[in-house]
């Protein structure tokens, strides 16, 4: 029998990866007991997606907290109350504090739109495109205190074709993300991902 768990998805924007994960849950591909959305942006479109799929949506206003640590204390309080075991970042634009990272050590997954360690940061697709690389892609990794430098779980390449426009590349990257993230999350939920230092074994 598959193990079920409680999952929190943290997102700040459009939420297309959130949508991909929720669709995988509804199709029975991902086996969860419970899933919630937590966002730091009141007007983020991901909240509309959560409403459509009847997923519990929790907005936490950063303006009400004096520091990042205080904000993350509130997040931890919420996730503890909801009995969350795994955290998935899906376009979450805040850097997590050491307090939060220690609470969910090796339980926080992120997806980044480049082949890390190349093109870290928030403009990865555009940076790779402008640099003129011929191959870029997507990385799923564990989250650590060093941004976009956590142990790599899996990567998928995307080739930049001749005369490809930036919008075309963005579309291909997002399409790849939406396929890869649910697959790796499924592996994680089934305890088929093991991390030792910087090395990750996926079975």
N, C-alpha and C positions, 0 to 999 in steps of 0.2 A: 504493500500500500504506500502511495506517495505521501510524503510529509507536507503538511500545509503550514502556512505561517502568515503573519501579519506584516504588511508592507506599507511604507510611506513613500510617496513620490514628492520630491521637492522641486518646484518649478517656478519660473518668474515671468515667462513670456507666452509665446504662441502655443506651446504644448503639443507639438506633433509627435514627439517621442512618448509623451504621456498617453496620447491617443493610441499609439501602436501597442503599448503595453496593455492598456485596458481592453483593446480588441482581442489581444492574445489570451487574456483572462476569460473573456466572454466566449471565446471559441473552445475553451477547455485546454488550451495549449499550456497555459500557466496555472498552476494549482495553488490558489491562495484561499485563506480563510477570510481575509479582510484587507481592504486597501483604502487608503485615504490620500488626499492631496493636501499639501501644505504650501502656501505661497506667500511671498513678501510683497506682492504687487496687487493692489486692490482691483485694478482694471485689466489685469492680464487675461488674455483670451483663454488660457488654459482653464480658467474658472468656468467659462461657458461650456467647455468640453466636459468638465466634471459634472456639471448640472445635467447635461444631455445624457450622460451615462449613469446618473444617480450615484455618483461617488461622493462621499463626504468631503467637503471643501472647507479647509481652515485657513483663514487669512490672519497673518500676524503682522501688525504694522510696525516697521522698524523705527518710526518716528517716536514711538512711545518708550524707547529704551535708550539709556545713556551710553551704552557701549555694545560692541559686538558680543561680548561675553554675556551681558545681561539678556540680549536677544536670544542667544543660543541656550541660555538657562531656561527660558520660556519654551523654546522648541523641545528641549529634553523633557520638560514637565508634560508637555502635550503628548509626546511620543510614548512616554512611560505610561500615561493614563490610557492611551489607546493600545498599549501592550505591543508596540511595534518592535519587530526583531531585525528587519532589514530596511535600509534607506537607499533609495535610488534617486540620483540627481538627473533631472531632465530639463536642461536649460535653466538651472538655478544659478543666479548671478552673484550670490553672496559667497564670500570665502568663509568656510566653517572654522570656528575657533578650536584650539587644542582641547578645550573642555568637551565639545561635541564629538570631536574625532576620537577621543579616548573612550567616551561612552559607547560608541558604535565602531570600535576598532575592527578593521577587516570585515565590516558589515555595510560599508557605504560604497556603492558603485556609481561611476560616472561614465558618460560617453562624450568623446571629444572629436570634432570634425577634422582631424588630420592624423597622420602617422607619427604619433609622439615618439621621441622627444622633439621632432621638428614641428615648428609652427604652433607652439603653445600660446595660450591667451585667447581673448574673446573674438578676434577677427581672423581665425585660422584659415577659413576657406579663401577669403580674399587675399590673405598674406601669401598662401601657397600659390594662388593663381597669379598674383603680381610678380612673384619671384621667378615664375616661369618653369616650375618643376613639371615633369612629365607624368609623375605618379604621386598621388596623395591618397587620402583614404579616411578611415574611421578607427578610433581606438576606444576600447572599453577597458577601464582600469579601476583599481581601488583608489580611494581618496585618502591622501595623507596631508601633513601640514605644508608640504611644498606643492604649490598649485600645479596641476597637470604633470606631476612627477611620480605619482603612485605606481605600484607594481602593475604591469600591463597584463591583462587577462587574455585579450585577443585583439587582432587587427585585421582589417579588410581593405584591400587596395581599390582605388578608383583611378582610372587612367584619364589624363587630361588630353583630349583629342585635339588635333590641329583645328584652328579656327573656332574652338569651343568658347562660347560666351560664359561669363561669370555666372549668370543665372542658370545656365544649363548645368554647370558644375555643382552649384548649390543644390539643384534638384537631384542630381545623382548621389551626392553626399547624403542628403536626407533620406533618399530611398534606401541606401545602404544601411544607414543608422536604424531605420525602422525594421529592417530584417535582422540585423545583428543583435541589437539590444535584447529583444525578447528571447532569442536563442540562448544568449549567455546568462540571462536572468533565470531561465529554466534550469540551466546547468547548476547555477548557484543554489537555487531552491532545492535541488535534488542532491546537494552536498557533493557535487562532482568537480568543484573548484577548490584547490588547495594552494595556499600561499606560504612560502618560506623565504623570508627576506624579500628580495626583488624578483624571485622566481615564482611563477604561477603555473601549476599543473592543472590542465583541464582534461577530464576523462569522459 
